[in-house]
Amino acid sequence: MAKGQTDLYRDLLARMEQCPDFDSLNDGVIIPFVTALEKVCADRGYLLNIYGTASNLAVTDELSAPVLYDMIDQYLDSSDEPPQDAG
């Protein structure tokens, strides 16, 4: 990681570790981070979408967003099925 990335990583990690529960983590770190990310994306004409059970972040232009949403939604729906052996 480059120095700026490492600094941000360490700062976020330190802030997250100070949160004793999910509510404080959400209010103190996650919401402010996502809000900043949404603003930067909106200023550039991108849409920010977060999908999935763990999370999958997708940043797209407005035209691509519905297509990508449908594709990810279909994938997530199909991922509920047990995996099939490829061999």
N, C-alpha and C positions, 0 to 999 in steps of 0.2 A: 504494500500500500504506500502511496505517496504521503508525504508529511501532512498535507491538509486533510487527506482522507483519514489518516491515523488520528489526528487531533479531533476531528468530528466524531470518529468512532469512540475514542476514549471519553470524550465529553458526554456523548449519549449514554454510553455504558455506565459512567459514574452517576449520571442523573437517574438512570433506570434502577441502579442498585440502591439508591436512596429511598426508593418508593417501597413502602412495606406491604402494599396490597395492589390488586389490579386497578381499583378505582383511582388511587393516587398515581399509578403508572399511566393510566389512560389520561387523566386530567393534567398531569404535570409534564408528560413527555410525548405520548402518542398523538394526542389531539393537536398540540402546538406544532409538532413536526409535520403532520399530515396537512394541517391548515397552511403552513408555509409552502409545502410542496404543491398544494392545490393552487395557491396564489401564483407561484412561479409558472406552473403549467398553464393556468388561465391567461397570464400575461403573454404567453407565447402561442396561444391558440391551441393548446393540447388539452385533452381530457384525461383525468386521472381516474382509473378504475382499480378497485381491489376486489379480488374474487377468492373463492376457495375456503376450505376449512382451516388451513394454516394461514395462508395469504399468498396471493399472486398479484403482483403489481404490474399494471399495464398502463402506459402513457401513450396516447394516440391522438391523431387529429380527429376532428368531429365526424368526418365521413367514415373513417375506419372503425370508430368506437362501436357502433351497433353490430357490425360484422364480427369483430373480435369478441364482443360480449356473447353473441350467439354461439360462436365456435367454442369459447371457454365453457359456457353453460352446458353445451352438449357433451363436452369432454368430462366435466364434473359429474353430470348425470350418468354417463357410462362408467365412470370410475367407481361407482357404488357396486358394480358387479365384481365377482371374484376374478383375479387375474387368470388368464389362460396361458398354459404352457406353450412356449414358442417352439419347442423341440419336438 
